Amino acid sequence: MGDFFARLARLRVLLVGIVLFAFPLGLVLHAPQAAFAQEEKKEEDPPKDVAKADEPPVAKSNPITHFFQSLGLMFGALFAVISIGMVALIIVLAMDLRMGEAVSGNFVDDFTGMVNKRQFKQAYELCKNDNSFLARIMTSGMSRLQYGIEDAREAMLAMVDTVRASKDNLISYLATIGTLGPLLGLVGTVSGMIGAFRRLGEDKKVDTQGLAGEISHALVVTLVGVALAVPAIFFFGLFKSRLSVISMNTSNLADDLLTQMYHNSRKTPGAAGAPAEAPRGASTSVQER
């Protein structure tokens, strides 16, 4: 059942990502097509008071060609690299920030069974050989358990902050992309507008078609920058919230397991009635008070 819900969550993230990428792309492709269709309509119904012979021929352009020409080589390559990096980062975080990755398989059941059987060294080796979020926290706490339960809890909290900071560093790249996307688009738009107004100031006769084309090229860059920022900001908020939930749940579970191990290590064996043997090996022993 847990695997089913995990797959359902991955599918939901994938569907949301497709929608968020497809919607801005649709806007990008639809805007030039709408303008192109509007120009064709004007050509079909010319004003009656203007002779057709006096009309200059209107150059028709493909919206896709216009889109890539507007981006140019520099902005096109820059936005392509940012888009590929953002998609790869989203996939990595979506696969990594799952409860199934934070708590691997049957780790809790195996650890609990070993602790109940007083196999403390085997429990420590289980945590040490596991690379999951919970195992790393448990390894840090068990290595300090010989100095008391409070010291072990502080070590676990420090490890939680360390792991969470490493995930936060990756998530922060999405916030950077969401901030820089519109700014890069604005740089392209401003540069295009400068060229358009310079052309307007140099020509004695105003060429409205050429001026409109310059402005259209400039606005496409802004549209791409904003479209790039939309999924970046969405997934930034999604992953920040998911990381907080996973960190809290994993920390609480680790505290319960560590407390269980601490109390089991202080119990006397039922058969011999001797003091409990402290777990040994790799600084995992718990000294009897």
VMD Tcl script that draws the C-alpha trace (Angstrom):
set ca {
  {0.00 0.00 0.00}
  {2.86 2.36 0.79}
  {4.46 1.72 -2.61}
  {1.13 2.43 -4.30}
  {0.78 5.83 -2.63}
  {4.43 6.61 -3.38}
  {3.87 5.87 -7.07}
  {0.67 7.90 -7.01}
  {2.56 10.86 -5.53}
  {5.27 10.61 -8.21}
  {2.61 10.47 -10.92}
  {0.92 13.54 -9.46}
  {4.17 15.49 -9.46}
  {4.83 14.43 -13.05}
  {1.37 15.52 -14.21}
  {1.67 18.87 -12.47}
  {5.09 19.38 -14.04}
  {3.73 18.59 -17.51}
  {0.88 21.07 -17.06}
  {3.18 23.80 -15.77}
  {5.60 23.33 -18.66}
  {2.91 22.93 -21.32}
  {0.89 25.99 -20.28}
  {3.70 28.57 -20.68}
  {4.81 26.86 -23.88}
  {1.27 27.15 -25.21}
  {1.27 30.84 -24.41}
  {4.60 31.27 -26.16}
  {3.40 29.51 -29.30}
  {-0.12 30.94 -29.24}
  {0.83 34.60 -28.94}
  {2.71 34.81 -32.28}
  {0.03 32.71 -34.00}
  {-2.74 35.02 -32.78}
  {-0.89 38.07 -34.01}
  {-0.16 36.36 -37.31}
  {-3.83 35.44 -37.78}
  {-4.87 39.01 -36.97}
  {-2.50 40.35 -39.62}
  {-3.92 37.94 -42.20}
  {-7.43 39.10 -41.39}
  {-6.45 42.72 -41.92}
  {-4.92 41.81 -45.26}
  {-8.11 40.12 -46.40}
  {-10.26 43.19 -45.59}
  {-8.26 46.25 -46.70}
  {-9.75 49.72 -46.30}
  {-11.85 50.80 -49.24}
  {-10.24 54.23 -49.52}
  {-6.75 52.78 -50.07}
  {-5.83 51.37 -53.43}
  {-4.44 47.87 -53.47}
  {-1.70 48.89 -55.83}
  {-0.30 51.33 -53.26}
  {-0.07 48.74 -50.47}
  {3.45 47.42 -49.83}
  {3.78 43.65 -49.71}
  {3.56 42.27 -46.21}
  {6.19 39.71 -45.27}
  {4.64 36.67 -43.66}
  {6.69 34.92 -40.99}
  {6.31 31.56 -39.35}
  {5.50 31.95 -35.61}
  {8.03 29.25 -34.66}
  {10.72 30.93 -36.74}
  {9.80 34.29 -35.26}
  {10.06 32.81 -31.77}
  {13.59 31.45 -32.23}
  {14.74 34.53 -34.11}
  {13.51 36.68 -31.22}
  {15.52 34.69 -28.70}
  {18.69 34.81 -30.71}
  {21.76 32.67 -30.20}
  {22.83 34.06 -26.82}
  {19.45 34.10 -25.05}
  {18.36 30.87 -26.74}
  {21.41 28.97 -25.51}
  {21.14 30.55 -22.04}
  {17.45 29.67 -21.60}
  {18.04 26.16 -22.99}
  {20.79 25.45 -20.45}
  {18.68 26.83 -17.58}
  {15.63 24.80 -18.67}
  {17.57 21.54 -18.89}
  {19.18 22.14 -15.50}
  {15.84 23.00 -13.91}
  {14.12 19.88 -15.26}
  {16.98 17.66 -14.09}
  {16.93 19.30 -10.64}
  {13.17 18.84 -10.30}
  {13.42 15.15 -11.21}
  {16.24 14.58 -8.71}
  {14.40 16.34 -5.88}
  {11.10 14.61 -6.69}
  {12.80 11.20 -6.42}
  {14.86 12.13 -3.34}
  {12.26 13.93 -1.21}
  {9.99 10.96 -0.57}
  {9.17 9.27 2.69}
  {10.16 5.96 1.10}
  {13.67 7.33 0.58}
  {13.87 8.89 4.04}
  {12.90 5.59 5.71}
  {14.10 2.68 3.61}
  {12.08 -0.51 3.26}
  {11.75 -2.62 6.40}
  {14.38 -0.66 8.31}
  {12.13 0.14 11.29}
  {10.96 -3.46 11.70}
  {14.50 -4.86 11.42}
  {15.91 -2.32 13.83}
  {13.14 -2.87 16.38}
  {13.56 -6.62 16.20}
  {17.30 -6.39 16.81}
  {16.85 -4.02 19.74}
  {14.22 -6.26 21.34}
  {16.64 -9.17 21.01}
  {19.34 -7.00 22.55}
  {21.47 -7.20 19.40}
  {22.74 -3.64 19.77}
  {25.89 -4.05 17.71}
  {23.92 -5.54 14.80}
  {21.45 -2.66 15.07}
  {24.27 -0.16 14.84}
  {25.74 -1.94 11.81}
  {22.30 -1.89 10.19}
  {22.12 1.88 10.58}
  {25.71 2.41 9.50}
  {25.30 0.42 6.27}
  {22.04 2.16 5.34}
  {22.22 5.52 3.54}
  {18.66 6.67 4.20}
  {17.77 9.85 6.10}
  {16.59 7.92 9.18}
  {19.64 5.65 9.26}
  {22.05 8.58 9.15}
  {20.25 10.23 12.04}
  {20.19 7.00 14.05}
  {23.90 6.40 13.43}
  {24.74 9.86 14.75}
  {22.57 9.41 17.85}
  {23.75 5.88 18.66}
  {27.40 6.93 18.49}
  {26.71 9.35 21.37}
  {24.35 7.14 23.36}
  {27.12 6.11 25.76}
  {27.10 9.69 27.11}
  {23.39 9.71 27.84}
  {20.09 9.99 26.04}
  {20.08 13.79 25.98}
  {23.49 13.97 24.37}
  {22.38 11.42 21.79}
  {19.28 13.46 20.99}
  {21.37 16.58 20.46}
  {23.60 14.65 18.07}
  {20.54 13.48 16.14}
  {19.13 17.00 15.88}
  {22.49 18.22 14.59}
  {22.45 15.53 11.91}
  {18.86 16.44 10.96}
  {19.96 20.05 10.44}
  {22.96 18.90 8.38}
  {20.93 16.69 6.04}
  {18.19 19.28 5.74}
  {20.72 22.00 4.87}
  {22.12 19.86 2.05}
  {18.61 19.44 0.60}
  {17.87 23.14 1.08}
  {20.90 24.02 -1.01}
  {19.47 22.10 -3.96}
  {15.99 23.56 -3.51}
  {17.40 27.09 -3.37}
  {18.55 26.73 -6.99}
  {14.89 26.63 -8.01}
  {14.31 29.94 -6.23}
  {17.31 31.39 -8.06}
  {15.91 30.26 -11.41}
  {12.49 31.68 -10.53}
  {14.09 35.04 -9.74}
  {16.56 35.24 -12.61}
  {14.14 34.06 -15.33}
  {12.05 37.26 -15.51}
  {15.16 39.41 -14.98}
  {16.92 37.80 -17.94}
  {13.76 38.28 -19.99}
  {13.66 41.91 -18.95}
  {17.27 42.38 -20.07}
  {16.37 41.03 -23.51}
  {13.27 43.20 -23.70}
  {15.09 46.38 -22.73}
  {17.85 45.73 -25.26}
  {15.24 45.09 -27.96}
  {13.32 48.24 -27.06}
  {16.52 50.26 -27.24}
  {17.10 48.99 -30.76}
  {13.49 49.73 -31.74}
  {13.55 53.32 -30.47}
  {16.97 53.92 -31.99}
  {15.57 52.82 -35.32}
  {12.59 55.09 -34.79}
  {14.86 58.06 -34.12}
  {17.16 57.44 -37.10}
  {14.48 56.94 -39.77}
  {12.78 60.05 -41.05}
  {9.78 58.06 -42.22}
  {8.25 55.87 -39.54}
  {8.12 52.22 -40.56}
  {5.34 50.91 -38.36}
  {5.77 47.32 -39.49}
  {9.48 47.28 -38.76}
  {8.98 49.00 -35.41}
  {6.25 46.53 -34.41}
  {8.52 43.67 -35.40}
  {11.35 44.97 -33.20}
  {9.02 45.32 -30.22}
  {7.56 41.84 -30.83}
  {11.04 40.32 -30.85}
  {11.82 42.06 -27.55}
  {8.65 40.89 -25.80}
  {9.21 37.23 -26.72}
  {12.31 37.15 -24.51}
  {10.30 38.40 -21.53}
  {7.60 35.80 -22.19}
  {10.16 32.98 -22.14}
  {11.74 34.30 -18.91}
  {8.37 34.45 -17.14}
  {7.36 31.01 -18.48}
  {10.61 29.60 -17.09}
  {10.00 31.12 -13.66}
  {6.48 29.68 -13.19}
  {7.43 25.99 -12.68}
  {10.59 26.94 -10.76}
  {8.63 28.92 -8.14}
  {5.91 26.26 -7.89}
  {8.31 23.38 -7.28}
  {10.37 25.50 -4.89}
  {7.35 25.90 -2.59}
  {6.35 22.26 -3.05}
  {9.76 20.85 -2.16}
  {10.27 23.22 0.78}
  {7.01 22.05 2.31}
  {7.79 18.39 1.62}
  {11.26 18.69 3.17}
  {9.79 20.17 6.36}
  {7.28 17.33 6.70}
  {9.88 14.62 6.03}
  {12.37 16.16 8.48}
  {9.79 16.40 11.26}
  {8.44 12.87 10.79}
  {11.90 11.33 10.49}
  {13.19 13.17 13.55}
  {10.24 12.00 15.67}
  {10.63 8.41 14.48}
  {14.36 8.44 15.19}
  {13.75 9.75 18.69}
  {11.28 6.93 19.38}
  {13.69 4.27 18.12}
  {16.61 5.69 20.06}
  {14.55 5.87 23.26}
  {13.47 2.27 22.77}
  {17.07 1.18 22.35}
  {18.19 3.15 25.41}
  {15.57 1.58 27.69}
  {16.19 -1.92 26.32}
  {19.89 -1.54 27.01}
  {19.17 -0.73 30.68}
  {16.90 -3.71 31.27}
  {18.29 -6.80 32.97}
  {18.10 -10.11 31.08}
  {15.20 -12.22 32.29}
  {17.12 -15.46 32.53}
  {20.35 -14.51 34.26}
  {19.16 -11.52 36.22}
  {22.52 -9.86 35.67}
  {22.94 -6.24 34.69}
  {22.29 -5.51 31.06}
  {25.25 -5.80 28.76}
  {25.96 -2.48 27.14}
  {26.10 -2.50 23.32}
  {29.66 -2.47 22.10}
  {31.38 -1.55 18.91}
  {31.88 1.72 17.02}
  {31.10 3.85 20.12}
  {27.54 2.55 20.40}
  {27.70 1.31 23.96}
  {25.38 2.65 26.60}
  {27.01 2.92 29.98}
  {25.00 1.85 32.99}
  {24.33 4.56 35.49}
}
mol new
graphics top color blue
foreach p $ca { graphics top sphere $p radius 0.5 }
foreach p [lrange $ca 0 end-1] q [lrange $ca 1 end] { graphics top cylinder $p $q radius 0.2 }
display resetview
